[in-house]
């Protein structure tokens, strides 16, 4: 991501982002790394921007939904990957 990779790239068939996949596989350490590189504090899209423009500039975001309407937190919780769930929640609760 430091060299310009898009952390919100998604699979077209199921709309999973890297955060969704990491939650699915239970890789809480990689989730922490991904979210530590996150630059989003609030989602306020400027009127003349698209969501894609905003997220490519500002980093991984945790509220993208899959085709089944699941966020990464939903996936981690459903699969019992509580360390992943905790890592995501803690990241967005920190000051």
C-alpha positions in Angstrom: 0.0 0.0 0.0 2.9 2.3 0.6 3.7 2.0 -3.1 0.2 2.6 -4.3 -1.7 -0.7 -4.0 -5.4 -0.3 -3.6 -6.5 -1.9 -0.2 -10.1 -1.9 -1.4 -9.7 -3.9 -4.6 -12.5 -6.5 -4.6 -13.4 -9.7 -6.3 -16.1 -9.0 -8.8 -18.1 -12.2 -8.1 -18.5 -11.8 -4.3 -17.2 -8.3 -3.6 -14.6 -9.4 -1.1 -11.9 -6.9 -0.3 -8.5 -7.9 1.3 -10.1 -7.2 4.7 -12.9 -9.6 4.0 -10.5 -12.3 3.0 -8.3 -11.8 6.0 -11.3 -12.0 8.2 -12.4 -15.2 6.4 -9.1 -16.9 6.9 -8.7 -15.6 10.5 -5.4 -13.7 9.9 -5.7 -11.1 12.7 -2.0 -10.1 12.4 -2.4 -9.2 8.7 -5.6 -7.4 9.6 -3.7 -5.2 12.1 -1.0 -4.5 9.4 -3.7 -3.6 6.8 -5.6 -1.4 9.1 -2.5 0.3 10.5 -1.9 1.5 7.0 -5.4 2.8 6.9 -5.8 6.6 6.7 -9.5 6.9 7.1 -10.9 8.5 10.2 -14.3 9.6 8.9 -16.0 8.9 5.6 -16.9 12.3 4.2 -16.9 12.1 0.5 -16.3 15.5 -1.2 -19.3 16.3 -3.5 -17.3 16.1 -6.7 -15.6 12.7 -5.9 -16.7 9.1 -6.3 -16.3 6.5 -3.6 -13.6 4.8 -5.6 -11.6 8.1 -5.8 -11.9 8.6 -2.1 -10.9 5.1 -1.0 -8.0 4.8 -3.4 -6.6 7.9 -1.8 -7.3 7.1 1.8 -7.0 3.4 2.4 -8.8 0.3 3.7 -12.3 0.7 4.9 -14.2 -1.7 7.1 -17.8 -1.2 6.0 -17.8 -2.6 2.4 -20.4 -5.3 2.1 -20.1 -8.5 0.1 -22.9 -9.7 -2.3 -24.4 -11.4 0.8 -24.4 -8.1 2.7 -21.6 -9.0 5.0 -18.9 -6.8 6.3 -15.5 -8.1 7.4 -16.7 -8.0 11.0 -19.7 -10.1 10.1 -17.5 -12.7 8.5 -15.0 -12.8 11.4 -17.8 -13.2 13.9 -19.7 -15.8 12.0 -16.6 -18.0 11.6 -15.5 -17.5 15.3 -12.4 -15.5 14.4 -12.8 -13.3 17.4 -9.2 -12.0 17.3 -9.9 -10.6 13.9 -13.2 -9.1 15.1 -11.4 -7.5 18.0 -8.6 -6.2 15.8 -11.1 -4.5 13.5 -13.2 -3.0 16.3 -10.2 -1.8 18.3 -8.7 -0.1 15.3 -11.8 2.0 14.7 -12.4 2.8 18.4 -8.8 4.1 18.9 -8.3 7.8 19.1 
